[in-house]
Amino acid sequence: MSGRISHRLNKALGRLIPERLVFLRSDTETRFLRLTPSAQVMVLAGSALLIGWAILATSIMVVGTLSAGDAHQQSILEQGIFQGRLKALTQAREAHTAEIASASQRFETALGQVSQMQTELLASEDHRKELQTDIDVVQQILRRAIRQRDAARDEAERLRHKLTRVSGANYTTAGRDEDAAATLDAISAELWKTASARDDAVARHAAAEAAAAHAQRGAKLIEQRNALLFAQLDSAVTAAAAPMGTMFKSIGLDPKRVVAEMRASYDAGSGGVLSPLTLKPHDAQGAHDVSAANRLLESLRALNDYRLAEEHLPLGLPLKTRFVYTSPFGPRTDPFTGRSNFHPGIDMASAYGTPIYATGEGVVIHAGWISGYGREVLIQHAFGVKSLYGHMSQVRVKVGEHVTRGQRIGDMGSSGRSTGTHLHYEIRIGNRHVDPVPYIRALAAPSQGRRVADFEIHREGRIVK
């Protein structure tokens, strides 16, 4: 049956494509190969398919080459924009640091002026007390002179009466008058000296009171200026610290606990330029300024503790190049089994060998091969927080090494249980896995005058930095 169909087909095709004979000649014999019309059609069809496939493959290769060039130029452009943003952020941070240093210097100058004015005021008060003592002494001398004058008059009157009784005559009146005149002259001279000393003491006391009043007015003005300066500085420090506290809350940390643990770790509460000021026993006038200064120093210490804590937490992205966000944190479909399971981190895919950087200061507690993760690095940070970087092609740190944010710790790869080149990034608090996205976003908000380039998580599953 099949032979009759083949015969009819060859007969029909023979009208268009005649049957051909191909002769194959050797030294000893000659053979021929019969090419039926159907065989010729199959050869022609195969040749056409081969030529079409070659043209299609060449077109795809050319389009791919052109697309790769455009992507490379776009990557260079985005890298330049990112570097410009980082430079602007660095300049803003340096300007803010310089502003804080200038404010601190002005604060020290104001405290020095207050101390000098208080010293002058105390000296004026001591001088006033000395003048008061002089006036009291002069008044005592004057009262003693008056008593001596009255006693001399009484004695002269008593002698006059005695002389009259003894002599019975009044012939000594002239001598008595001369004695009385001499006594009065002596008393008048003493009174004049006493009055002059009193007038001088009163004048010095008035001058001392005027100087004390002027010093009090100056101290009041300084106190008002200091209050305004402290209020402005406190507002600036509070404005700088508020975003930091919000950032810690966004990743589930209590700002008060952060400050307490950082002070316990670095002993920030004892000694140093941010230590509380102490009030001298006689310096009651400066009590208000010292209290305001201590409140400001406490705010500055809290801001410094926030800054130190930020450096010790894994914040921001572990990659500095363009990447694709391929898998989220939480429930997902396992790429190997096809069943739903819990994914304890996020996956970010980029080129093989892409540098991977530590997202915070800490100590490496594991570096090497581990089942499932392949080559991985586990870093212990402050407050019980850990960061994990898995599926590396190369590990560049060792256990016990102290790393800082931005330090290169390895290269992207596909080691372990992986379907392709990517970075598996985890955040753990103790033994509990948490979503890394809030920690990545934390540096996208202002902190100490700094910003990190914004990134977005798109609905189609991409993070573009």
C-alpha positions as CSV (number, residue, x, y, z in Angstrom):
1,M,0.0,0.0,0.0
2,S,2.8,2.4,1.0
3,G,4.7,1.5,-2.2
4,R,1.7,2.5,-4.4
5,I,1.4,5.8,-2.6
6,S,5.2,6.4,-3.0
7,H,4.9,5.5,-6.7
8,R,2.0,7.9,-7.3
9,L,3.8,10.7,-5.4
10,N,7.0,10.3,-7.4
11,K,4.9,10.2,-10.6
12,A,3.1,13.4,-9.7
13,L,6.3,15.2,-8.7
14,G,8.1,13.9,-11.8
15,R,6.2,16.4,-13.9
16,L,8.0,19.2,-12.1
17,I,11.2,17.5,-10.8
18,P,12.3,14.7,-13.1
19,E,14.1,11.7,-11.7
20,R,17.9,12.0,-11.7
21,L,20.8,9.5,-11.8
22,V,24.0,10.2,-10.0
23,F,26.9,8.1,-11.3
24,L,29.8,7.2,-8.9
25,R,32.8,5.9,-10.8
26,S,35.9,4.2,-9.3
27,D,38.9,2.4,-10.7
28,T,37.3,-1.0,-10.9
29,E,33.5,-0.3,-11.2
30,T,30.8,2.2,-11.8
31,R,27.8,2.7,-9.7
32,F,24.8,5.0,-9.9
33,L,22.5,6.6,-7.3
34,R,18.8,7.1,-8.3
35,L,17.3,10.3,-6.9
36,T,13.5,10.1,-7.0
37,P,11.5,13.4,-7.1
38,S,10.4,12.9,-3.5
39,A,14.0,12.5,-2.3
40,Q,15.0,15.6,-4.2
41,V,12.1,17.5,-2.5
42,M,13.3,16.4,0.9
43,V,16.9,17.5,0.2
44,L,15.7,20.9,-1.0
45,A,13.5,21.4,2.1
46,G,16.4,20.4,4.4
47,S,18.7,22.9,2.7
48,A,16.2,25.7,2.9
49,L,15.6,25.0,6.7
50,L,19.4,25.0,7.3
51,I,19.9,28.3,5.5
52,G,16.9,29.9,7.3
53,W,18.3,28.7,10.7
54,A,21.7,30.3,9.9
55,I,20.1,33.6,9.0
56,L,18.0,33.7,12.2
57,A,20.9,32.8,14.5
58,T,23.0,35.5,12.9
59,S,20.3,38.1,13.4
60,I,19.8,37.1,17.0
61,M,23.6,37.4,17.6
62,V,23.8,40.9,16.0
63,V,20.8,42.2,18.1
64,G,22.2,40.7,21.3
65,T,25.6,42.4,20.6
66,L,23.9,45.8,20.1
67,S,21.7,45.4,23.2
68,A,24.8,44.5,25.3
69,G,26.6,47.7,24.2
70,D,23.5,49.9,25.1
71,A,23.3,48.2,28.6
72,H,27.0,48.8,29.2
73,Q,26.7,52.5,28.3
74,Q,23.6,52.8,30.6
75,S,25.5,51.1,33.4
76,I,28.4,53.5,33.1
77,L,26.0,56.5,33.1
78,E,24.1,55.2,36.2
79,Q,27.4,54.6,38.0
80,G,28.5,58.2,37.3
81,I,25.2,59.5,38.7
82,F,25.5,57.3,41.8
83,Q,29.1,58.5,42.4
84,G,27.9,62.2,42.1
85,R,25.2,61.5,44.7
86,L,27.7,60.0,47.1
87,K,30.1,63.0,46.6
88,A,27.3,65.4,47.4
89,L,26.3,63.4,50.5
90,T,29.9,63.4,51.7
91,Q,30.1,67.2,51.3
92,A,26.8,67.6,53.2
93,R,28.0,65.4,56.0
94,E,31.4,67.3,56.2
95,A,29.5,70.7,56.3
96,H,27.2,69.5,59.1
97,T,30.2,68.2,61.1
98,A,32.0,71.6,60.6
99,E,28.8,73.4,61.8
100,I,28.6,71.2,64.9
101,A,32.3,71.9,65.6
102,S,31.7,75.7,65.1
103,A,28.7,75.6,67.5
104,S,30.8,73.7,70.1
105,Q,33.6,76.3,69.8
106,R,31.0,79.2,70.2
107,F,29.6,77.4,73.2
108,E,33.1,77.1,74.8
109,T,33.7,80.8,74.2
110,A,30.4,81.8,75.8
111,L,31.1,79.6,78.8
112,G,34.5,81.3,79.2
113,Q,32.9,84.8,79.0
114,V,30.3,83.8,81.6
115,S,33.1,82.5,83.9
116,Q,35.1,85.7,83.5
117,M,32.0,87.9,84.3
118,Q,31.2,85.8,87.3
119,T,34.8,86.1,88.6
120,E,34.6,89.9,88.2
121,L,31.2,90.0,90.0
122,L,32.6,88.0,92.9
123,A,35.6,90.3,93.1
124,S,33.3,93.4,93.1
125,E,31.2,91.8,95.9
126,D,34.4,91.1,98.0
127,H,35.5,94.8,97.4
128,R,32.0,96.0,98.5
129,K,32.3,93.9,101.7
130,E,35.7,95.4,102.4
131,L,34.3,99.0,102.0
132,Q,31.5,98.1,104.3
133,T,34.0,96.9,106.9
134,D,35.9,100.2,106.5
135,I,32.8,102.2,107.1
136,D,31.9,100.2,110.2
137,V,35.5,100.8,111.6
138,V,35.2,104.6,110.8
139,Q,31.8,104.8,112.5
140,Q,33.2,103.0,115.6
141,I,36.2,105.5,115.7
142,L,33.7,108.4,115.4
143,R,31.5,107.1,118.2
144,R,34.6,106.6,120.4
145,A,35.8,110.2,119.7
146,I,32.4,111.6,120.6
147,R,32.4,109.6,123.9
148,Q,35.9,110.9,124.6
149,R,34.9,114.5,123.9
150,D,31.9,114.2,126.2
151,A,34.1,112.7,128.9
152,A,36.6,115.5,128.6
153,R,33.9,118.1,128.9
154,D,32.5,116.4,132.0
155,E,36.0,116.2,133.5
156,A,36.7,119.9,132.8
157,E,33.4,120.9,134.5
158,R,34.2,118.7,137.5
159,L,37.7,120.3,137.9
160,R,36.3,123.8,137.5
161,H,33.8,123.2,140.4
162,K,36.6,121.6,142.5
163,L,38.9,124.6,141.9
164,T,36.1,127.0,142.9
165,R,35.5,125.2,146.1
166,V,39.2,125.0,147.1
167,S,40.3,128.6,146.1
168,G,37.0,130.4,146.7
169,A,38.0,132.7,143.8
170,N,37.5,132.8,140.1
171,Y,41.0,134.0,139.0
172,T,41.6,130.7,136.9
173,T,38.9,131.5,134.4
174,A,41.5,132.4,131.7
175,G,43.4,129.2,132.1
176,R,40.2,127.2,132.0
177,D,39.2,128.9,128.8
178,E,42.6,128.2,127.2
179,D,42.4,124.5,128.2
180,A,38.9,124.2,126.9
181,A,39.9,125.8,123.6
182,A,42.8,123.5,123.2
183,T,40.6,120.5,123.9
184,L,38.0,121.7,121.4
185,D,40.7,122.2,118.8
186,A,42.0,118.6,119.3
187,I,38.5,117.2,119.2
188,S,37.6,119.2,116.0
189,A,40.7,118.0,114.2
190,E,39.9,114.4,115.1
191,L,36.3,114.9,114.0
192,W,37.4,116.4,110.7
193,K,39.6,113.4,110.0
194,T,36.8,111.0,111.0
195,A,34.3,112.8,108.7
196,S,36.8,112.8,105.8
197,A,37.4,109.0,106.2
198,R,33.7,108.5,106.4
199,D,33.0,110.5,103.2
200,D,35.8,108.5,101.4
201,A,34.3,105.2,102.5
202,V,30.8,106.3,101.4
203,A,32.2,107.2,98.0
204,R,34.0,103.9,97.6
205,H,30.8,102.1,98.7
206,A,28.7,103.9,96.0
207,A,31.3,103.1,93.3
208,A,31.3,99.5,94.4
209,E,27.5,99.3,94.2
210,A,27.5,100.9,90.8
211,A,30.1,98.4,89.5
212,A,28.1,95.5,91.0
213,A,25.0,96.8,89.3
214,H,26.8,97.0,86.0
215,A,28.2,93.5,86.4
216,Q,24.8,92.2,87.2
217,R,23.3,93.8,84.1
218,G,26.2,92.3,82.0
219,A,25.6,88.9,83.6
220,K,21.9,89.1,82.8
221,L,22.6,89.9,79.2
222,I,25.1,87.0,79.0
223,E,22.6,84.7,80.6
224,Q,19.9,85.8,78.0
225,R,22.4,85.3,75.1
226,N,23.4,81.9,76.5
227,A,19.8,80.8,76.9
228,L,19.1,81.7,73.2
229,L,22.3,79.9,72.1
230,F,21.5,76.8,74.1
231,A,18.0,76.8,72.7
232,Q,19.2,77.0,69.1
233,L,21.9,74.3,69.7
234,D,19.4,72.1,71.4
235,S,16.9,72.5,68.5
236,A,19.6,71.6,66.0
237,V,20.8,68.5,67.9
238,T,17.2,67.4,68.4
239,A,16.5,67.9,64.7
240,A,19.5,65.8,63.8
241,A,18.8,63.0,66.3
242,A,15.0,62.6,65.5
243,P,15.6,60.9,62.1
244,M,18.1,58.6,63.7
245,G,15.6,57.5,66.3
246,T,13.0,57.0,63.6
247,M,15.4,54.9,61.7
248,F,16.1,52.6,64.7
249,K,12.4,52.2,65.3
250,S,11.8,51.2,61.6
251,I,14.1,48.2,62.1
252,G,12.5,47.2,65.4
253,L,15.1,48.7,67.9
254,D,14.2,50.9,70.9
255,P,16.3,54.1,70.6
256,K,16.7,54.2,74.5
257,R,18.1,50.7,74.4
258,V,20.5,51.6,71.6
259,V,21.9,54.5,73.6
260,A,22.2,52.5,76.8
261,E,24.0,49.6,75.1
262,M,26.4,51.8,73.2
263,R,27.3,53.7,76.4
264,A,27.8,50.4,78.2
265,S,30.0,49.2,75.4
266,Y,32.1,52.3,74.9
267,D,31.9,53.8,78.5
268,A,30.7,57.0,76.9
269,G,29.3,58.3,80.2
270,S,32.6,58.8,81.9
271,G,35.2,61.4,81.0
272,G,35.7,63.0,77.6
273,V,34.5,66.3,76.0
274,L,30.9,65.3,76.4
275,S,31.1,64.8,80.2
276,P,28.6,66.8,82.3
277,L,29.8,70.1,83.7
278,T,30.2,70.6,87.5
279,L,29.1,73.7,89.3
280,K,31.6,75.4,91.7
281,P,30.3,75.9,95.3
282,H,30.4,79.7,95.1
283,D,29.1,79.9,91.5
284,A,25.4,80.1,92.2
285,Q,25.0,82.6,89.3
286,G,25.9,80.1,86.7
287,A,23.6,77.3,87.8
288,H,21.1,77.9,85.0
289,D,23.8,77.9,82.3
290,V,25.4,74.8,83.6
291,S,22.0,73.0,83.7
292,A,21.3,74.0,80.1
293,A,24.8,73.1,79.0
294,N,24.4,69.6,80.6
295,R,21.1,69.1,78.8
296,L,22.8,70.0,75.5
297,L,25.8,67.7,76.2
298,E,23.4,64.9,76.9
299,S,21.7,65.4,73.5
300,L,25.1,65.5,71.8
301,R,26.1,62.2,73.6
302,A,22.9,60.6,72.4
303,L,23.5,61.7,68.9
304,N,27.0,60.4,69.0
305,D,25.7,57.1,70.4
306,Y,23.2,56.9,67.5
307,R,26.1,57.5,65.0
308,L,28.2,54.7,66.6
309,A,25.2,52.3,66.6
310,E,24.5,53.1,63.0
311,E,28.0,52.0,62.0
312,H,27.6,48.7,63.9
313,L,24.3,47.7,62.2
314,P,23.9,46.1,58.8
315,L,22.2,48.9,56.9
316,G,22.0,49.6,53.2
317,L,22.8,47.4,50.2
318,P,25.6,44.8,50.0
319,L,26.0,45.5,46.2
320,K,27.2,48.7,44.5
321,T,26.3,47.7,41.0
322,R,23.1,47.2,39.1
323,F,21.2,44.0,40.0
324,V,17.9,42.2,39.7
325,Y,15.8,41.4,42.8
326,T,14.8,37.8,42.1
327,S,13.2,36.5,45.2
328,P,11.6,38.1,48.3
329,F,11.6,37.3,52.0
330,G,8.9,35.0,53.3
331,P,6.7,32.3,51.6
332,R,7.6,31.4,48.0
333,T,7.6,28.4,45.6
334,D,10.8,26.3,46.0
335,P,12.6,26.3,42.6
336,F,13.8,22.8,43.2
337,T,10.7,21.0,44.6
338,G,8.0,23.3,43.3
339,R,6.3,23.3,46.7
340,S,5.7,26.4,49.0
341,N,8.3,27.0,51.7
342,F,9.8,29.9,53.8
343,H,12.6,31.9,52.2
344,P,14.7,33.4,55.1
345,G,16.3,36.2,53.0
346,I,16.2,38.0,49.7
347,D,18.0,37.1,46.4
348,M,19.8,39.7,44.2
349,A,21.2,38.6,40.8
350,S,24.0,40.2,38.9
351,A,27.1,39.2,36.9
352,Y,29.4,36.3,38.1
353,G,32.2,37.7,40.3
354,T,30.3,40.9,41.2
355,P,31.9,42.4,44.5
356,I,29.9,41.9,47.7
357,Y,30.4,44.3,50.6
358,A,29.7,44.2,54.3
359,T,26.6,46.4,55.2
360,G,27.9,47.2,58.7
361,E,30.8,47.0,61.1
362,G,31.2,43.6,62.9
363,V,33.2,40.4,63.4
364,V,33.2,37.5,61.0
365,I,31.9,34.4,62.9
366,H,31.8,32.1,59.8
367,A,33.5,32.2,56.4
368,G,33.5,29.1,54.2
369,W,31.3,26.3,52.9
370,I,28.0,25.4,54.6
371,S,25.3,23.1,53.3
372,G,22.7,24.8,51.2
373,Y,24.4,28.2,51.3
374,G,27.6,27.1,49.6
375,R,30.4,29.6,50.2
376,E,29.0,32.1,52.7
377,V,30.0,34.7,55.2
378,L,28.2,35.3,58.6
379,I,29.0,38.6,60.4
380,Q,28.0,39.4,64.0
381,H,27.0,43.0,64.6
382,A,25.8,44.9,67.6
383,F,22.5,44.3,69.5
384,G,22.5,40.6,68.6
385,V,22.0,41.3,64.8
386,K,23.8,39.2,62.2
387,S,24.1,39.5,58.4
388,L,24.6,36.5,56.1
389,Y,25.9,36.5,52.5
390,G,25.4,33.2,50.6
391,H,26.2,31.4,47.3
392,M,29.6,33.2,46.8
393,S,32.1,32.2,44.2
394,Q,35.0,33.4,46.5
395,V,35.3,34.4,50.2
396,R,37.7,37.3,50.9
397,V,37.6,37.3,54.8
398,K,38.3,34.9,57.5
399,V,36.8,34.0,60.9
400,G,37.6,36.5,63.7
401,E,38.3,39.3,61.2
402,H,36.9,42.8,62.1
403,V,35.1,44.3,59.1
404,T,33.7,47.7,58.4
405,R,30.8,48.9,56.3
406,G,31.7,49.0,52.6
407,Q,34.6,46.4,53.0
408,R,34.7,43.8,50.2
409,I,34.0,40.4,51.7
410,G,33.5,38.2,48.7
411,D,32.3,37.7,45.1
412,M,28.9,36.7,43.7
413,G,28.6,33.1,42.5
414,S,26.2,30.1,42.4
415,S,27.7,27.7,45.0
416,G,25.5,25.5,47.1
417,R,21.8,25.0,46.5
418,S,21.4,27.5,43.7
419,T,19.8,27.7,40.3
420,G,22.0,30.6,39.0
421,T,24.4,33.4,39.9
422,H,23.0,35.5,42.7
423,L,23.5,36.7,46.3
424,H,21.4,35.3,49.1
425,Y,21.3,38.0,51.8
426,E,19.8,37.5,55.3
427,I,19.4,39.5,58.5
428,R,19.0,37.6,61.8
429,I,18.3,38.8,65.3
430,G,19.6,36.0,67.5
431,N,18.3,32.9,65.8
432,R,15.3,34.6,64.3
433,H,15.2,35.6,60.6
434,V,13.8,39.1,59.8
435,D,13.0,40.9,56.5
436,P,16.2,42.6,55.3
437,V,14.3,45.3,53.3
438,P,13.7,47.7,56.3
439,Y,17.5,47.5,57.0
440,I,18.2,48.3,53.3
441,R,15.8,51.2,53.3
442,A,17.1,52.6,56.7
443,L,20.0,54.4,54.9
444,A,17.6,55.8,52.3
445,A,16.3,58.2,55.0
446,P,18.3,61.3,56.3
447,S,20.7,60.5,59.2
448,Q,23.4,62.9,60.5
449,G,23.1,64.9,57.3
450,R,23.8,61.9,55.1
451,R,21.6,60.2,52.4
452,V,22.0,56.9,50.5
453,A,20.8,56.7,46.9
454,D,17.1,55.8,46.8
455,F,16.1,52.4,45.6
456,E,12.6,51.1,44.7
457,I,11.1,47.6,44.9
458,H,9.0,47.4,41.7
459,R,5.9,45.2,41.3
460,E,7.6,43.1,38.6
461,G,10.2,42.1,41.1
462,R,13.2,44.4,40.4
463,I,15.3,46.5,42.7
464,V,17.2,49.2,40.7
465,K,19.9,51.0,42.5
